[in-house]
């Protein structure tokens, strides 16, 4: 468990990014010193475009009713790419700001590889463990169990 010292736990999907600092807690139980690690919230960011449906993003009525005016655009894919880039940038910024030595990262399988490719080499070198899972809605007390 000592591996979690000075680590950040990051869980994200295309709509949200949650960052926790792993904090060491010590206590006495049955006359023994017990050490545990607890994720403490650092930040929680929402990515609005990741929550919206395609019909909410297009401004013309043709886009709403499936009638094309001009060439087909892959807007949904473009929004996902931009959101992934924003998430990677935010992970880099937060990692630097928090001066973290290690990262634990969870991101859904569907876009996991794309996110990993978007991260800088410096951030990748700090990743202690990365898992393909959507843990954004998981209670913080249960998060570390996914990385042990």
ABEGO torsion letter per residue (X at the ends): XAAABGBBBBBBBAABBBBBBBBBBBBBBGGBBBBBBBBBBABBBBBAAAABBAAAABABAAAAAGBBBEBBBBAAAAAAAAAAAAAAAAAAAAAAAAGBABBBBBBBAAAAAAAAAABBAAAAAABABBBBBBAAABBAAAAAAAAX
